């Protein structure tokens, strides 16, 4: 369908008692532009806990690093790698610390409360090590 310029312009021009008014359609900036230009990281829910913690650390302390990775398209894979490395390190540390302190299944069956207390302490220490070495570094 072909519109003449007079037809198109007449939509936005109103003549009233020797005055000419221009009417412009409302911009749909809020509805469309925010969705297009907002940097949403929708994949963050698919990244594990360790990756999310590292993402929050980078977002709060090094936002330019996050933006560069977003533009390159490497942010999601980087966070998944960090998550995997941190999870592996945490599991390995828990096993090593438990072995070092003699926490085993025999203690679990003999004195369950002491075993729980010891394992919670080991997990807390391992978490602090992972946070300082991988997540906040």
C-alpha positions, 0 to 999 in steps of 0.5 A: 500500500502506498501512502502519499506524504500528505496522507502520512503527515496529515496524521500528525498535523492538526489545524485549529483556529489558525494554529497548526499543531504537530502530534507525534506518536508516543515512543515505545522506548520503555517497552522495547529498548530496555529489553533490547539494550539491557544487559541481562545475564539470563544464563546465571541460573544455569551456573552453579553456586560457586560460579554465581558467587564469582559473578557477584564478586566481579559484578560488584568489584570489576564491572568492566570485566563482566561487560567485556566478557559479555561482549565477547560472549565468554562470560557463561563458559568462564563462570561454568569453568570457575564453578567446576574448578571450585566444586572439584577443589572443595570436594578434594579439600573436604576429603583430604581434611577428613582423612588428615583428621581421622574422620571416617565411617567408624567415627560416624557409627560410634559418635554421630554428633562428633562426626557431624560437628567435625564434618561441618567444621571441615566443610566450613574451612574448605569453603573459606579456602575455596572462596579466598583462592578461587572465588575472590581472587 
